[in-house]
């Protein structure tokens, strides 16, 4: 390095404080993170909310009218077929602090592009009744949908997506991008409709989900014989073994072609990821996606008409490293970025 270059760096950075950022794009992010006195919020103190978003537990038409996006916890895992524990997923995801506020790939600070808050958890009447729990989910999300708020949810087991879709698809069926090891299009088992292996069959049959606009990514494992409904109904299935051979670019092209410009829901079961990256889940399957593959595919969906999303099946007690919750929080952040980007684009198109 030349003496002139070193002198210039010393002049620019030698006495600069941590909050002094020169690049305009990065400075805008820093200005939202540093308070007067050059301090940032301590990530280990206070009441945890997702990404440190404002906490707004009062859910009324007036409070919702001030929001574009609401983060919702759905701590219910009564629909699991194997290991329980996903009821602790929302709390675990909210406790992850190394998420956001800026997405360096999409060049986006989602919380600055929209009005967003963490509105707490779905209020359940019973910790024992699966049927009542789904009634509660549907009622809660109908309120959000009526208010025009985009819900980003943390489960809970994957059965919750059915009741969320009942609300989001009430006016017109939506498309879906579904990351999972399992298609979750099975039938009723042992007298139960609301289990985590069948939400999307019921959503299609009840007219809230358009199977011809659905792509399922990462499917694998011993339950393949249960998923004939996916193919029969017209869903596009990309198996886990195909992902490295196809590559992210081809998968992104397929998703964009299939779902088109219509409303689309993004649902991410953490068992889509290989257990090496996400062991804390109820039904782990070897041979899954890497976190890098998942992030690349998600970021390639920017511009889709995202009307909601969820991350489900985080069972933190099976992962002493917290890696599963960390991966889930990052995935939810990516869906947040997609949703906020769409809101900003819609706002710009109207001006």
Secondary structure, DSSP 8 states (H G I E B T S, - for coil): --HHHHHHHHHHHTT--TT---SHHHHHHHHHHEETTTEE--TTSS---GGG--B----SHHHHTT-SEEEEEE---TT-SS---GGGHHHHHHT-----S-BTTTTB-HHHHS-EEEEEE---S-SS-HHHHHHHHHHHHHHHHHTT-EEEEEESSTTHHHHHHHHHTSSS-EEEEEE-SS------BTTBSS-TT-HHHHHHHTTSEEEEEEEEEEE-STTGGG-HHHHHHT-EEEEHHHHHHH-HHHHHHHHHHHHTTSEEEEEEEGGGB-TTT---SSS--SS-B-HHHHHHHHHTTTTSEEEEEEEE---GGG-TT-HHHHHHHHHHHHHHHHHHHHHHHHHHHT-
